[in-house]
Structures are given as structure tokens and as C-alpha cells.
Amino acid sequence: MKVVIITLFAGTAGVVHRHQVDPQSEATFLHDEARGLMAREISAAVEGAQSAGAQEIVVHDATGLVPFHEDLLHPGSTYIFGEHQQVRFAELAEADAAILLGHPAKAGTWGGVLAQTLAPDISRVLIDGRELGTIGVHAALCGAQNVPVALVSGDNHACAEAEALLLGARTCITKWGFGYQAAKLRIPGVVRAELSEAVAGAFAAALPPVLALQPPYEIQVTVTNTEIWDRSVFSSRRQERLDGRTAVFRGDDLAYLVEHIWEIAQ
């Protein structure tokens, strides 16, 4: 069994403040602490997948920052880093299941800790008219390669979003959010123990169905300010600017489109 773990900072247990996820922050000790929390949470997920019989485990850093402490990473997995990639999540090929680890609720979620959709300056994403956050977009990328999402971890808002979108997927709540930078935290060690058990349990039962969106895709992206689209050269027929803050991207390759959008919005 091959398992792909797609990991982000925002939903990690113990992470609640923007300084914790910002490598350029003046509060470097907060970012360094968060890196350790993230690495240990990844290791807990890897241990759970191993106990369920996974022979191949791949961890994909979806932050593009190489944020975790390498010396704390579990040796039972391989790790993929890098900000710019030709195909987003290419390692999903021939995978049996995916785990979305430490994911935030979608941008604009009231109470969602560090809520975000793909990038800080993206306020809304619609795929074929359906609003999706980071969880939904990543699940759709998994579905495009016929890979089901077995488990999602993050704050209570992220987990509720996942449960409504991905029927049958398990969730693991890492904290209860009541503001963009405010949460009732759970003890990270307790969360890691629960996460490992939840990952193992997710593979003990039948896997949920994939989130299957059919090509051709139309992705409408609304950003926070007009300058983002101003600096992008719209020379491709894949792109059309609808107004100051909204552009639409069309094509048959969902991974290519999402990677293109992610790069522009950085």
C-alpha cells in the first residue's frame, strides 16, 4: 500500500499565530518551535500508516518552505520539498490513499485558525462553480489521480469542512479555533497519539470515495487586491480576467492549473 501525506502548517497542534508559520518573522523562536511541532506530527502520521501496513509512504511539504526539522522526521518515509513544481502532487501516481495533514479551513471561515485557501492573497476559489478551500482543492487533485483522502487533520472548523465535503473520510481535531489567531489548544502529544491511531484506523475500514471533478475545469479565483492580477501577463487562452480581483482559468489538467494559480498568487 502506498500512502501520500500532504502537509501544511496551519492545522498543526500548538500552532495558532502567524509568526509561527512565517520564516521571515522577527519572532524566530516561535517559528522554530512550530517546525518541531510539525515534524513530530508528521512522524505520528507516518507511524500510523506503517502500523496499517503501508509499504511506501511519501510526505509532501505543501508549504513550499521546507519548514520542518529534518532531524525529527520519521525514517520510514520519503520527503518531497520545493516551491515550484511542474506537476503538483505528482507522487500521487499509483497511490492507494492520501492524508491531508495540518490543513486550515478555507479563507473567510469565521473562527478558523490561520484560515486560508491555497495562498494568503486568495480570498475565494470556485471550481466548476463549487467553492473549495485548500482541503477541497487538494482533495480534488487527489481525486484527479483516483486517490481517496482517508483522513484530514486541522482545527475543528477544518475538520467540519472536510466531513461535509469528503463523505467517509476520518478527521482528527488538533485545536478548537475561535479567531484567525486564537484557539483553545490541545496538548500536542495527546493529538499526536490520537492522530497515529486515527491514521491506522482509517485504513482498517473501506476507504472513502474519491472527490471526482470532471474536466474540462473552470477555476475562478478571487484575490485580495488588484495588483496580483495586474502583474500577471495573461497571454494564455487558459486565463481570463473577469474584474479587478477575479480571474478564471480553464483547462483539462487540474494539477497544472492549480500550480499556475499558486505561483501567481505568491
C-alpha positions in Angstrom: 0.0 0.0 0.0 1.3 3.5 -0.9 0.2 6.4 1.2 0.9 10.1 0.4 0.8 12.6 3.2 0.2 16.2 2.1 1.2 18.5 5.0 0.7 22.2 5.9 1.5 24.3 9.0 -1.8 26.0 9.9 -3.6 23.0 11.3 -0.8 21.6 13.4 -1.4 21.2 17.1 0.1 24.1 19.0 0.2 26.4 16.0 -2.1 29.4 16.3 -0.1 32.6 15.5 1.1 33.9 12.1 4.6 34.3 13.5 4.7 30.5 13.9 4.2 29.9 10.2 6.3 32.8 8.9 10.0 32.1 8.3 10.6 35.9 7.9 9.1 36.7 11.3 11.1 38.6 13.9 9.9 36.0 16.5 12.2 33.3 15.1 11.8 31.2 18.3 8.1 30.8 17.6 8.7 29.6 14.0 11.4 27.2 15.2 9.1 25.8 17.8 6.4 25.3 15.2 8.8 23.5 12.9 9.4 20.9 15.6 5.7 20.5 16.3 5.0 19.9 12.6 7.8 17.4 12.3 6.6 15.4 15.2 3.0 15.4 13.9 4.3 14.1 10.5 6.1 11.3 12.3 3.0 10.3 14.2 1.1 10.1 10.9 3.9 8.0 9.3 3.8 5.6 12.3 0.1 5.2 11.9 0.4 4.5 8.2 3.2 2.0 8.9 1.1 0.2 11.5 -1.7 -0.1 9.0 0.6 -1.9 6.6 1.8 0.9 4.2 4.9 -0.3 2.3 5.6 3.1 0.8 4.9 6.5 2.5 5.6 9.8 0.8 5.4 13.2 2.7 4.8 16.2 0.5 5.6 19.6 2.0 2.8 21.8 0.5 4.1 25.0 2.2 7.0 25.4 -0.2 9.1 26.5 2.7 10.9 23.3 3.9 9.6 24.2 7.3 10.2 21.1 9.4 13.1 20.0 11.5 14.8 17.3 9.3 16.4 15.6 12.3 12.9 14.9 13.8 11.4 13.4 10.6 10.5 9.7 10.6 12.9 7.5 8.6 10.0 5.4 7.4 9.0 7.9 4.7 10.5 9.8 1.8 10.0 13.6 1.7 9.3 16.0 -1.2 10.3 19.6 -0.9 10.2 22.5 -3.3 8.2 25.6 -4.1 7.8 25.4 -7.8 6.9 22.1 -9.5 5.8 21.2 -13.0 3.1 18.9 -11.7 1.6 19.4 -8.2 1.5 16.2 -6.2 2.9 14.0 -9.0 3.8 11.5 -6.3 0.0 10.6 -6.1 0.5 8.3 -9.1 -0.4 4.8 -8.1 -1.1 5.8 -4.5 -3.8 4.0 -2.6 -4.8 6.8 -0.3 -3.8 10.3 0.8 -3.8 12.1 4.1 -4.3 15.9 4.4 -2.3 16.8 7.5 -2.4 20.1 9.3 -4.8 21.8 6.8 -6.6 25.0 7.5 -10.3 25.9 7.0 -11.0 27.8 3.8 -10.4 31.5 3.6 -13.0 33.6 5.4 -14.1 30.9 7.8 -15.3 32.5 11.0 -13.1 31.2 13.8 -10.8 29.3 11.5 -7.2 29.4 12.8 -5.0 30.9 10.0 -7.8 30.1 7.6 -6.5 30.2 4.0 -7.3 28.9 0.5 -4.0 27.9 -1.2 -2.3 31.3 -0.6 -2.7 34.3 1.8 -3.8 36.6 -1.0 -6.5 34.3 -2.4 -10.0 35.0 -0.9 -12.1 32.6 -2.9 -11.7 29.7 -5.3 -14.6 28.2 -7.3 -14.0 25.0 -9.4 -16.8 24.5 -11.8 -19.0 26.8 -9.7 -18.3 25.0 -6.4 -16.4 26.9 -3.7 -13.5 24.9 -2.3 -10.8 25.7 0.3 -7.4 24.2 0.5 -8.8 21.0 1.7 -11.2 20.8 -1.2 -8.6 21.7 -3.8 -6.1 19.2 -2.5 -8.8 16.5 -2.3 -9.7 17.3 -5.9 -6.1 17.0 -7.0 -6.1 13.6 -5.3 -9.3 12.6 -7.0 -7.9 13.6 -10.4 -5.5 10.7 -9.9 -8.2 8.4 -8.4 -6.8 8.7 -4.9 -9.2 8.9 -2.0 -8.5 11.1 1.0 -8.6 8.8 4.1 -8.0 11.4 6.8 -7.8 15.2 7.4 -6.4 16.9 10.4 -6.7 20.5 11.5 -8.8 22.7 13.7 -12.5 21.9 14.4 -13.6 24.2 11.5 -11.3 22.4 9.0 -12.5 19.0 10.2 -16.1 20.1 9.9 -15.4 21.3 6.3 -13.7 18.0 5.5 -16.5 15.9 6.9 -19.1 17.8 4.8 -17.1 17.6 1.6 -15.4 14.1 1.9 -18.0 11.7 3.0 -16.4 8.8 4.9 -13.1 10.4 5.5 -11.8 10.4 9.0 -10.8 13.6 10.8 -8.5 14.5 13.8 -9.1 17.8 15.6 -5.9 19.4 16.7 -7.4 22.5 18.3 -10.7 24.5 18.6 -10.5 27.8 16.8 -12.4 31.0 17.8 -10.4 33.5 15.8 -7.8 33.9 13.0 -5.0 33.8 15.6 -7.0 32.4 18.6 -7.7 28.9 19.7 -8.3 26.6 22.6 -5.2 24.4 22.2 -5.0 20.6 22.7 -1.8 19.1 24.1 0.3 18.3 21.1 1.5 15.0 22.5 -2.1 13.9 23.0 -3.0 15.0 19.5 -0.1 13.0 18.0 -1.2 9.8 19.8 -4.8 10.2 18.6 -3.6 11.1 15.1 -1.5 7.9 14.8 -4.4 5.8 15.9 -6.8 7.6 13.6 -4.5 7.1 10.6 -4.2 3.4 11.3 -8.0 3.2 11.8 -8.6 4.9 8.5 -7.0 2.1 6.7 -8.7 -0.7 8.7 -12.0 0.1 7.1 -13.1 0.6 3.5 -11.6 3.8 2.0 -14.0 6.6 1.2 -14.8 7.5 -2.4 -12.6 10.0 -4.3 -13.6 13.6 -4.9 -14.1 13.4 -8.6 -14.4 16.6 -10.6 -14.7 16.1 -14.3 -12.6 18.0 -16.9 -12.5 20.4 -18.6 -12.1 22.5 -15.5 -13.0 26.1 -14.9 -11.4 27.7 -11.8 -12.5 31.1 -10.8 -10.1 32.8 -8.4 -10.8 36.0 -6.4 -7.8 37.7 -4.8 -7.4 40.3 -2.1 -6.2 43.2 -4.3 -6.0 44.1 -8.0 -2.2 44.2 -8.1 -1.9 40.5 -8.1 -3.6 40.1 -11.5 -2.0 43.4 -12.7 1.5 41.8 -12.5 0.4 38.6 -14.3 0.7 38.5 -18.1 -2.5 37.0 -19.4 -1.1 35.7 -22.7 -2.7 32.2 -22.5 -6.2 31.3 -23.5 -6.4 29.4 -20.3 -6.8 32.7 -18.4 -9.4 35.4 -18.5 -9.7 38.4 -16.1 -13.3 39.0 -15.1 -12.8 42.1 -12.9 -10.2 43.8 -10.8 -9.8 40.9 -8.3 -11.2 37.9 -10.2 -9.7 35.7 -13.0 -10.8 32.4 -14.5 -8.5 29.6 -15.5 -9.6 26.9 -17.9 -8.1 23.6 -19.0 -8.1 19.8 -18.8 -5.1 19.4 -16.4 -6.2 20.3 -12.9 -2.7 19.9 -11.4 -1.2 22.3 -13.9 -3.9 24.9 -13.3 -3.6 24.8 -9.6 0.2 25.0 -9.7 -0.1 28.0 -12.1 -2.6 29.8 -9.8 -0.5 29.1 -6.7 2.6 30.5 -8.3 0.9 33.7 -9.4 -0.7 34.3 -6.0 2.5 34.0 -4.0 
